[in-house]
Amino acid sequence: MDASKWKTIITILLLILGMVFIITAAVIAYVSFYGYKVPVVQGASVEDVITSLINALVDIAVKLGFLGLTVWAGSILLKHGISLIKPETHREEK
């Protein structure tokens, strides 16, 4: 195969992979939003209640972090795929 065919294949692959990442993150966010149950914070003392609450908040923060990384990776793949579609323009040397 020549270089233009490889460029086309890589472009399509980057675009599809980026879209899959972003759609996957959107589906996970949607399912998590509608399936979220507020954690019950219980404990015998104030320390137990605070520990239970912090554990729930850390769990939410980690899930949001991974969701953000997935969207970020998908947007980078899309950006590079779109930049490969654009025709190359050469600057004229002055």
Helices and strands as residue ranges (DSSP letters): H 3-35, H 46-85
